[in-house]
Amino acid sequence: MPFDLSVPLQYHGLLSTVGIRDVVDILLVAVILYKSYEMLKDTRAITLAKGLFVMMGVALAAYILELHAIYWLLSKSIYLLFMALPIVFQPELRRALERIGQGRFLGSAVHLNAEEADSLVNEIDKAVFSMSAKKIGALLVLERDIGINEIIDTGIRIDGLVTAPFMMNVFIPNTPLHDGAAVIRGNRMIAAGCLLPLTENRGLSTELGTRHRAALGLSEQCDAVVVVVSEETGIVSIAENGRISRRLTPDQLRSRLRPLFTKVDTAIKVQDIRNAIDSWRKNK
């Protein structure tokens, strides 16, 4: 029985109409969608986005099944939700615009080389768990791509090299800098005694005090990572993207911090795209 070659020929005709601009256009859209998902995946916004997609799916099913009342109700609700998106996703939109404004939407900023990053992470780890053993409360803000100068301006500027003894001295109880947050940029402590915004999330456990709520509040507004040492229990926690992880061990803390300071080159290489397109055109 002869094979039907009509379908492959149809696809061949379709692909022959695709030009290099179409390929570049599709790649750029894919990158933008992927980066947008990357910024939303560990935030509360991703749950809202999933709910919106579920509503759109149900509305499509209602349209196909001709359930006019349900389709009308869902379509109007989805329209209103789209109008409210700038308000619902305000922190994520602000973060995206800040990254675009700083030219970092497609790539991460370079902080330290591997040796400097390992040394810094070890110093932070040593200081954090020394304070944890002594139940000394601490709040460490690790700045990333988005600048937080407005937070730094609320404290006292220091600009000192980060070492374990230095950080422990900053958080000595009953001193002016003890109750505030210390901001670390690269391998230097820029300021201490800084004030952080409190989270508006009312569903948090009552075990979380002001330090934890301040850490979550800042992590909801920017991409900074905040390390918290509880003054009551000595538990070490880390807040990132509006989420908090508690009861970290030294190994867990090091594994969470090391990628923050190590260069990760995620920028698009134009030459790689060009080579891929040339290869595709040759095999077409």
C-alpha positions, 0 to 999 in steps of 0.5 A, a space after each residue: 500500500 503506497 504511503 500518503 505523502 500529502 501531509 509531509 508535502 503540506 508541512 514542507 509548503 508551510 515551512 517554506 513560507 517561514 523566513 528568518 524574521 519569523 524565526 527571530 520573532 518566535 524566539 524573542 516571544 519565547 524568551 520573553 514568555 520564559 523570563 516572565 514565567 521565571 519571575 512569577 513561578 515562585 511568587 503568589 502571582 503564579 497561583 492567580 495566573 493559574 486560576 485565570 487560565 482555568 477560568 479561560 479554559 472553562 469559558 472555552 468549554 462553555 462556548 463549545 458546549 453552548 452554555 450561554 449563561 455560564 459563558 456570559 458570566 465567565 467572559 465578563 468576569 475574565 474581562 474584569 480580572 484583566 482590568 484588575 491585573 495591574 493592581 493584582 500583579 503590582 509587585 511583579 510588574 514593578 520588579 519587571 520594569 526595574 529589571 528592564 530599566 537596569 538592562 537586566 531582563 535577559 541576564 543576571 548581574 555579575 557580582 563575584 567570581 567563584 572564589 570570592 563567592 565561596 569566601 563570602 558565603 562561608 563568612 555569612 554562614 559562620 556568622 549566622 549560625 554563631 548568632 543562632 547558637 547565641 540566640 542573637 537576632 539578625 536580619 541580613 539583606 542580600 541585594 541582587 539585580 534590583 537596587 534597594 538604595 531607598 532601603 539603604 538610605 533609611 539606615 547608617 552607611 558603613 561600606 565594610 568588607 563582610 567578615 563573620 566577626 564584623 557581622 556579629 559586632 553589628 548585631 550585638 544586642 542593645 546597640 543602635 544597629 541591632 534592631 535594623 537590617 544590614 544590607 550586603 552588596 557583593 562582598 561589602 556591607 553597605 549599611 546597617 540599621 535599615 528599615 524594611 517594609 512589613 508584609 501585608 500577608 495576614 495568613 502568616 503563622 503567629 510564630 513569625 515575628 517582626 523580623 520575619 514579616 519585614 524579610 517577607 515584605 522586602 522579598 515581595 517588592 524586589 528580588 533581594 534575599 533576606 536571611 533571618 535569625 530569630 532572637 527567641 528560638 535561634 532558628 535560621 530562615 531565608 525569605 525570597 520572592 515572597 516565600 520563607 523557608 525556616 529551620 535551615 541547616 548550615 549546608 542548606 544555607 550555603 547551597 541557597 546563597 552560593 548561586 546568588 553571588 556566582 556569575 550565571 550567564 543567561 544572556 542571549 548570544 546573538 551568534 548562537 541564534 544566528 548559527 541555529 538559524 543557518 543550520 535550520 535553513 540548511 536542513 530545510 
